[in-house]
Amino acid sequence: MMKAVRFHGQRDIRLDDVEIMQCGRGQVKVKPSFAGICGSDLHEYLGGASLMPTSPHPITKEKVPLTMGHEFSGTIEEIGEDVHDIKVGSRVAVQPIIYDGTCNACKEGYINCCDNNGFVGLSGWGGGLSEHVVVPRKSVYEIPDSVSMDIAALIEPLAVAWHAVNTSPFKKGDSVLILGGGPIGLAVIQMLKIKGAEKIIVSEVASRRREFARQFGAHYVLDPTKDDIVSRVRELCEGSGVNVAFDAAGVQAGLDQAVQAIRARGTLVNIAIWEKQVTITPNWFCFRERRYMGVATYQDGDFQDVIDVIASGRLNPGPMITSKIRMDEVEEKGFKALVNDKDNHIKILIDVGLGVPRD
């Protein structure tokens, strides 16, 4: 048996004893080192099962209660049959997407758009908040010695931002608006800096997160409770508005502002996961030939790209880590801290090797 943090329902997470999974053909067993708490984890905790299946998932055949943790790093401790290109002791980041490989989206290479998609740590197959986890060999990416294990646990959210920027029509020299200064919004800032954005404008309500946005490289940081976002963005962009906006907030008022702050033929890119239906005004798009597009997590190659830019020194995401806690502190110092003191946190990491009770 091993210890694992499992989601049982709304505001109900427990450090449980669970069976250790066997490592099978084409699989590897990973000993997690650090795991992050994602916004999607927080939504599940506050609202009850939404992304996490309450009936058997079509691929994993599992349902709540489920082990949590889809942003994590670890060390290979066992390799299954037919795995020959990685060894025990390898340090890895885990890409948690679960996909069937048979739907049309998968056949076209869009595993992030799989008809039956899920995630390790949300949909079954264990998760990073456990002492051991078994995943397909293709899900692990080796990290060089120059990248620490806590930084490696940030690769998953950074890959979301990398994919969002790469999938968007952004090009070097563009001006950009980002809605939201949370972990994904701050990750987008870092990617845009690497890729040569001319003006990075961030709209964020929380004062501490506005400070974080400046720290990570935003050129202009606005407060939507005080600033007229549309007029300020146009003013900063010679009256035209931005080329691209990224919505990492998922708020109706922000969406409305972003659409009007985009120049003619500009694009609004939605990264946010919305909790409820919202209203879009088609005429705002039609008469200025603006575009609205969605992006979903990441594709093959995005994890490796992020690992490479971190290893090269071009990306330093370390300041995103605002706290490290133990496994037995996940609810009080993790989830509750993000609920009650979210403005002072970006990414809380769990040191999976600490706080595990022993009989």
GIWO-V82716 format. One record per backbone hydrogen bond with DSSP energy under -0.5 kcal/mol. NH is the residue of the N-H (numbers start at 0). CO is the residue of the C=O. E is the energy in kcal/mol with one decimal. If there is no record, write none. Layout:
NH/CO/E, NH/CO/E
//
This chain:
1/17/-2.5, 3/15/-2.1, 4/128/-3.0, 5/3/-0.6, 5/13/-3.0, 6/65/-3.0, 7/5/-0.5, 7/11/-3.0, 8/11/-1.2, 10/44/-2.9, 11/8/-2.2, 13/5/-2.3, 15/3/-2.8, 15/13/-1.1, 17/1/-2.7, 17/15/-0.5, 23/21/-0.7, 25/80/-2.9, 26/23/-1.9, 27/134/-2.6, 28/77/-2.9, 29/27/-0.5, 29/132/-3.5, 30/74/-2.9, 31/29/-0.8, 32/72/-3.0, 33/72/-0.5, 34/349/-1.8, 35/70/-2.7, 36/347/-1.3, 37/35/-0.6, 41/37/-1.9, 42/38/-2.2, 43/39/-2.0, 44/40/-2.3, 45/41/-2.4, 46/42/-2.6, 47/43/-1.9, 56/61/-2.3, 60/56/-2.0, 63/52/-2.6, 64/6/-0.7, 65/6/-1.4, 67/4/-2.5, 68/120/-0.7, 70/35/-0.5, 71/69/-0.6, 72/33/-2.2, 73/91/-2.3, 74/30/-1.9, 75/89/-2.7, 76/28/-2.9, 77/28/-1.2, 79/26/-2.9, 82/79/-1.5, 83/81/-0.7, 88/75/-3.0, 89/86/-1.9, 91/73/-3.0, 92/140/-2.4, 93/71/-2.0, 94/92/-0.6, 94/138/-3.7, 95/93/-0.7, 97/117/-3.1, 106/102/-2.4, 107/103/-1.6, 108/105/-1.8, 109/104/-2.8, 110/108/-1.2, 112/109/-1.9, 113/110/-1.3, 116/113/-1.4, 117/97/-2.0, 119/95/-2.7, 120/123/-0.8, 120/125/-1.9, 121/118/-2.2, 122/118/-3.4, 123/118/-0.5, 127/68/-3.1, 128/67/-2.4, 129/127/-1.2, 130/2/-1.6, 132/29/-2.0, 134/27/-2.2, 136/25/-2.7, 138/135/-2.1, 139/136/-1.7, 140/92/-2.7, 142/90/-2.5, 146/143/-1.9, 147/145/-0.6, 151/147/-2.1, 152/148/-1.0, 153/150/-2.0, 154/151/-1.2, 157/153/-2.2, 158/154/-2.4, 159/155/-1.4, 160/156/-1.6, 161/157/-2.6, 162/158/-2.6, 163/159/-2.2, 164/160/-2.4, 165/161/-2.4, 166/162/-2.6, 167/163/-1.4, 172/195/-2.5, 173/170/-2.1, 175/198/-3.0, 176/243/-1.9, 177/200/-2.9, 178/245/-2.9, 179/177/-0.7, 179/202/-2.9, 185/181/-2.7, 186/182/-1.7, 187/183/-2.4, 188/184/-1.8, 189/185/-1.7, 190/186/-2.0, 191/187/-2.6, 192/188/-2.1, 193/189/-1.9, 194/190/-1.9, 195/192/-1.0, 196/191/-2.2, 197/173/-2.3, 198/173/-1.1, 200/175/-2.9, 200/198/-0.6, 201/219/-2.5, 202/177/-2.6, 203/201/-0.5, 203/221/-2.3, 209/205/-1.7, 210/206/-1.7, 211/207/-2.0, 212/208/-2.3, 213/209/-1.9, 214/210/-2.5, 215/211/-2.2, 216/213/-1.1, 217/212/-2.5, 218/199/-1.4, 219/199/-2.0, 221/201/-3.6, 223/221/-0.6, 225/222/-2.0, 226/222/-3.9, 228/226/-1.2, 231/227/-2.7, 232/228/-2.5, 233/229/-2.2, 234/230/-2.2, 235/231/-2.3, 236/232/-1.1, 237/234/-1.0, 238/233/-3.6, 239/236/-2.3, 241/260/-2.3, 242/174/-1.6, 243/174/-1.6, 244/266/-2.4, 245/176/-2.8, 246/244/-0.5, 246/268/-3.0, 247/178/-2.1, 247/245/-0.9, 254/250/-2.4, 255/251/-2.4, 256/252/-2.0, 257/253/-2.8, 258/254/-2.2, 259/255/-1.5, 260/256/-1.2, 261/257/-0.6, 261/258/-1.0, 262/241/-2.6, 264/287/-2.4, 265/262/-2.2, 266/242/-1.9, 267/290/-2.9, 268/244/-3.5, 268/266/-0.6, 269/267/-0.6, 269/292/-3.3, 270/246/-2.2, 270/268/-0.6, 271/246/-2.0, 273/271/-0.6, 281/279/-0.9, 283/280/-1.4, 284/280/-0.6, 284/281/-1.1, 285/281/-2.8, 286/282/-2.1, 288/284/-0.8, 288/285/-0.9, 289/284/-1.9, 290/265/-2.1, 292/267/-2.6, 294/269/-2.0, 301/298/-1.9, 302/298/-0.5, 304/300/-2.2, 305/301/-2.2, 306/302/-2.5, 307/303/-2.4, 308/304/-2.1, 309/305/-2.1, 310/306/-2.6, 311/307/-1.9, 312/309/-1.3, 313/308/-1.1, 314/308/-1.3, 319/316/-2.4, 320/317/-2.2, 321/319/-0.8, 321/346/-1.9, 322/346/-1.1, 324/348/-2.6, 326/350/-0.6, 326/353/-2.5, 328/325/-1.7, 329/326/-1.1, 332/328/-2.3, 333/328/-0.7, 333/329/-0.6, 334/329/-2.3, 335/330/-3.0, 337/333/-2.0, 338/334/-1.6, 339/335/-3.0, 340/336/-2.4, 343/340/-1.4, 344/341/-1.5, 346/319/-1.8, 348/322/-2.7, 348/346/-0.6, 349/34/-3.4, 350/324/-3.1, 350/348/-0.5, 351/32/-1.9, 351/349/-1.1, 352/32/-0.6, 353/350/-2.1, 356/354/-0.7
//
